[in-house]
Amino acid sequence: MSTRLKLLYGFYERIIPVLRSRRMAFFEQTMGVKPGMRIVDLGGTSYNWQWVSTPLDITVVNLPGVTVDYATCGPHRFHFVEGDATDMQGHADGSFDIAFSNSVIEHVGDAAKQARFAHEVRRLGRGYQVQTPSKYFPLEAHTGMPFWWYYPPSLKQRLIRTWEQKVPEWTDMVKGTTVLSSMEMQRYFPDGALHVERVAGIPKSYTMYRRFAG
């Protein structure tokens, strides 16, 4: 791993717990969470759930072959399953009380796949919360480069070619990332409300949510 990435992840190790705990507090306070609720976490891990004190029944879904940390966090019951979050036809409508996703929709593919992901979120959960990073935040969440999304395409490609030689798997993740605007999020989740997470007044992420209505 390059020195820049080591510094980036070192910074994330300090700041992520602060942001995630705040984000999960929003989830617990806003979504009408009750003990024993069935949650599906699409593309996630158990990590975020350490900041939720209400005991939940959580199904974590990831693509086949994805490395998953099977550690359990908090007072919850976890189920780890393989599946494609853009096609969860094995599960009936409203199978879960809440569908949850943190920083995943930007990684599922092009606009068509993002739309399918959003459809499955809205179909699976009687409530949902979906978060994605904002491209307006100065430090880009995936590359650690300042204002990455505003670089000229030629400069991006030059940097990507350099990164591919040093960290190919990480570079594939960067190449497969398609960030969304708040307007796009609202278009994908027309029945949801928008929450803008800010740091120093600057949009850090966008969250669309629909409260569970039991």
LINURTA-V646842 format. One record per backbone hydrogen bond with DSSP energy under -0.5 kcal/mol. NH is the residue of the N-H (numbers start at 1). CO is the residue of the C=O. If there is no record, write none. Layout:
nh-><NH | NH>
co-><CO | CO>
This chain:
nh-><6 | 7 | 8 | 9 | 10 | 11 | 12 | 13 | 14 | 14 | 15 | 16 | 19 | 20 | 21 | 22 | 23 | 24 | 25 | 26 | 27 | 28 | 29 | 30 | 31 | 33 | 36 | 37 | 39 | 39 | 40 | 41 | 41 | 42 | 42 | 43 | 43 | 44 | 46 | 49 | 50 | 51 | 52 | 53 | 57 | 58 | 58 | 59 | 60 | 60 | 61 | 61 | 62 | 66 | 70 | 76 | 77 | 78 | 79 | 81 | 81 | 83 | 84 | 85 | 87 | 91 | 94 | 95 | 96 | 97 | 98 | 99 | 100 | 101 | 103 | 104 | 107 | 108 | 108 | 114 | 115 | 116 | 117 | 118 | 119 | 120 | 121 | 122 | 123 | 124 | 125 | 126 | 127 | 128 | 129 | 130 | 131 | 132 | 134 | 137 | 140 | 140 | 144 | 147 | 148 | 150 | 151 | 155 | 156 | 157 | 158 | 159 | 160 | 161 | 162 | 163 | 164 | 165 | 165 | 166 | 166 | 167 | 171 | 172 | 173 | 174 | 175 | 176 | 177 | 178 | 185 | 186 | 187 | 188 | 189 | 190 | 192 | 193 | 195 | 197 | 197 | 199 | 202 | 204 | 205 | 206 | 207 | 208 | 209 | 210 | 212 | 214>
co-><2 | 3 | 4 | 5 | 6 | 7 | 8 | 9 | 10 | 11 | 11 | 12 | 15 | 16 | 17 | 18 | 19 | 20 | 21 | 22 | 23 | 24 | 25 | 26 | 27 | 28 | 55 | 34 | 37 | 57 | 98 | 39 | 59 | 40 | 100 | 41 | 61 | 41 | 69 | 46 | 47 | 48 | 49 | 51 | 37 | 56 | 77 | 39 | 58 | 79 | 41 | 59 | 81 | 63 | 68 | 73 | 56 | 76 | 58 | 60 | 79 | 62 | 87 | 83 | 84 | 88 | 123 | 92 | 124 | 38 | 38 | 127 | 40 | 129 | 131 | 131 | 104 | 104 | 105 | 110 | 111 | 112 | 113 | 114 | 115 | 116 | 117 | 118 | 119 | 120 | 121 | 96 | 97 | 210 | 99 | 208 | 101 | 206 | 204 | 134 | 138 | 145 | 140 | 138 | 145 | 147 | 148 | 152 | 152 | 153 | 154 | 155 | 156 | 157 | 158 | 159 | 160 | 161 | 162 | 162 | 163 | 163 | 167 | 168 | 169 | 170 | 171 | 172 | 174 | 106 | 181 | 182 | 183 | 184 | 185 | 187 | 189 | 209 | 207 | 195 | 205 | 202 | 199 | 197 | 197 | 132 | 195 | 130 | 193 | 128 | 31 | 212>
